[in-house]
Amino acid sequence: MNILELDEFKPLFQAIDEDFDRVDFFVSNAMIYGRPVVGGYGKFMKLRPTKGLQNIFTATVGAFVRGSQEAAVRMEKVGGGAIVTLSSTGNLIYIENYAGHGTNKAAVEAMSRYAAVELGDMGIRVNAVSGGPIDTDALKAFTNYEEVKAETIKRSAVNRMGSPEDLAGSVYFLCTPEASWITGQTLVVDGGTTFR
């Protein structure tokens, strides 16, 4: 699936319908990097709103909206469900060259709150997980990866870099019955890096 082609969500969910009889959870974790984001990463004065920045918006906010809409139609039929979007602490604190991505993560968090209110009557909870720097291929694509890693470990209250498993556990929790009273929230999973 090309995440920049939002019309592809409908056939994706139709294919899911063929193999499964229900959708209980939807996790929006789209990420693009490389050529499609040229003009979306970098200093504020270097951003190109009609190129890379628009692609980041489409892959972040647009993908969350379309995927959540398709999932919600199916969740309503079974009495509800949970939607979780992945965000980033880059919308809470300044990260060099991250303006395009960080501002789009702020937008997806706001959109998740609106979705939480509007989908609540359908029994659907919507939340976000805002991850601090996580040791992934996407982070390794940054030209200053080693510097980011060292600074993250230094700033972390638990003296380590975050792992994909740290985020996965938080996302899983928000999809369980134990989180049935949590909706419209952003859970920050950052090892304490945003307050230190």
C-alpha positions, 0 to 999 in steps of 0.5 A: 500500500502506498500511504500517500494514496489515501483511496487505497484504504477502502480496498485494504479494509475490503480485503480485511473483511474477506479474511476476518469477521470483525475489526476490534483495534486499529493502530495508525503508525504510518511513517515515510522518509527518504525522497517523499519527505524532501522539503518536509524535514529541516529548518523552518525556513527550508520547509516546502509546504507543497512538497515534503511537508504535504506528504508528511501531513498525508502520511500522518494525519490523512492516513489516520483519518482514512484508516480510522474512518474505515475501522470505525465503520466495522467497529460500530457493527460489533459494539465498539473498539479502540483506535490508537495513533502513534505520535512523537514528543517532537511536537512537545519539545524542539528537535532540530530539523524536525519542524515538519514532522513534529507539527504534523504529530501535533495535528494527529494528536488533535485529530485523535481527540476530535475522533474520540468525542465523535466516535465515543457514542459508537463505543470506540475509544481513540488515543495517541501514544507519543514516543520519545526517540525510539531506536528504529530504522526511521531514526537511523535514517537521520544524519545525526543519528549517533548524536541523537542516540547519545543525547537521548540516553543522557537526557533519559531518566532511565539512562537508555534509548527507547525501543519499539517494544516500549511503544508496543506495550503502551499501544497494547494497553490502550486496546485492552479492557483495562483502558476502557475509561481512557479516551481522547488522551495522549500517553507520553512514552519517552523515558523522561526525556521531555522533562529533563 
